[in-house]
Amino acid sequence: SFRRWASSLRQAKSALSMEVEMTTRSEHMEKYEGSLTPYGAPEAGGDLSVALAAATLERDEQRAAHQRTAADFMNFRRRVAEEREREAGLAAEGLLLKVIGVVDDLDRATAALPENLAKEAWVEGVTAIQRKMLALLESEEARPFESVGQRFDPREHEAIAQVPDSGKPPGQVLQEHRRGWRIRDRVLRPAVVSVAAD
């Protein structure tokens, strides 16, 4: 009777409360699931996307600036090394030209030496010095080159006279007044020559 009715009422109330609670939970879950990305992370807002794009752009700009700085520094080091090498080469060439000038003097001295003095000890000493200087030049890849019989080349020869009626083709080198020298693949000192005239 009354007790059964009260018990039924309590059961109905409990069932209604449970149904309301389940409905509320379901609505909350639907709202939460709707706010998730396909990977289950909360969907980023517009401000976060803009900030991420700005940070990425700044990173790329800094990386490019770093690469430019590194490239500029490498180019600077290369230019400094080339400049030092060039200056050292010019200094060495200047010294070699002075040695060549001394060799020229020794050549003229030995060429004008009387035959009766050729066996003198001091003459042998002079020729030994001459050989050592030539060996020094050879060790630096400086070598004399032949000019007589060659066609005049303004890169290799310096003409001081033109000889008419020589019977040789015009522009041919007839006489060498001073030897020319090369260092490696370029002219260190041009030869001073006379050439056949037209």
Secondary structure, DSSP 8 states (H G I E B T S, - for coil): -HHHHHHHHHHHHHHHHHHHHHHHHHHHHHHHHHTB-TTSSB---HHHHHHHHHHHHHHHHHHHHHHHHHHHHHHHHHHHHHHHHHHHHHHHHHHHHHHHHHHHHHHHHHHT--GGGTT-HHHHHHHHHHHHHHHHHHHTTEEEE--TTSB--TTTEEEEEEESS-SS-TTBEEEEEE-EEEETTEEEE-EEEEEE--
